[in-house]
Amino acid sequence: MRSLGTFAAVAALTTTCMGIVRAEEPAKTPLKTFNVTIRVFDPTKGIEGGQDYVLPVDSPDAEHAFASTTANAASFTRKMEGGKPLPVAFTCIKVEPR
């Protein structure tokens, strides 16, 4: 067990250093506008029977637009019907500047 003196020393050092260490403003990356087309489909029936969604995305580059939109695609897909889970998959069809 640490002594009260050690605890007091650590608390004093922490308080002193808090005033010295300051975060710099985060660097701002200019964003570009993209249209990202995502296809949501039943993997048991194939990609051709899916439904396309064109989503406007502001990202630093096309790769980020693709990655962030694909990662978020699950949030707008139906996952259940009548209490049963649905087989669902999604893929990025294209990324183009707006």
N, C-alpha and C positions, 0 to 999 in steps of 0.2 A: 504494500500500500504506500502511496506517495505521501510525503509530509505536506502539511499546510503551507510551509515555506516554498516548496517546489511549485505547488499550485498557484500561489500568489505571484511567483516569479514568471510563470508561463502566462498568467492573465495579464500582468503588466507589460510583458514583451508583446503579446498579441495586440493589446490596446495601442501601444506605441507604433507598431508596424502598420496598423490599419490606416493611420493617417498618412503614412509614407507611400504605400503601394496604391496606385490609382490606375484604373483601367483606362486605356486609350479608347477613343471613339472607334467603333468597328468600321472597317473599310467598307464602303458602299460600292457594290458592283452594279453597274448600269444594267437594267433589264431590257430584254428585247421581247417582242410579242410574237407568239407562235400559235398556230392551230394544230392541235394534236388529235389525230383520229385513232380512236380505240375501238376495237371490235370485241363485243361480249358474245360468247357462244357456248353451246352445250358440247363439251368435248366428246361425248359419245356419238354425236351426229356430225361432227366435223365443223371446220371453221367457216365453210360457205354459208351455213344457215344462221349465222350470227347477225347481231344488230350493231350498226356503227353509230358512234357518238363523236361529234367534233367538239373539242373542248378548247376554249381560249386559255392560253397559259402565258404568263410573263416570267421569263427565266433568263439567266445570263447567257445560255447557249442552247443549241438544239439537243445536245446530249442530256443536259439537266432537265429540259422540258420533257423529253422522252421518259427519263428515269422517274421523275416526280409524278408524272401523270399515270404511268404504269403502276407505281406503288400505291397511288390513291384510287385506282380503278375498282378495287374491291369494295370501296365504301358506297358505290352507287349501284352495285349489282344485287339482284334478288338472290337470297341464299336459302329461303324456305318457301314451300308451297304446301298448304294443307298439313302443316306440321312435319313435313318430310324435307330433308336437305336436298337441294338441287345440285346436279353436277354443273359447274360453271367454270369457264376459263375466259381469259381476255388476253389480247395482244395489241401491240401498237401497229397500226397500218401505215401511218405516215406522219411526219412532222414537217410543217411548212411555215415560212414566215408569213405574218399577216400584213 
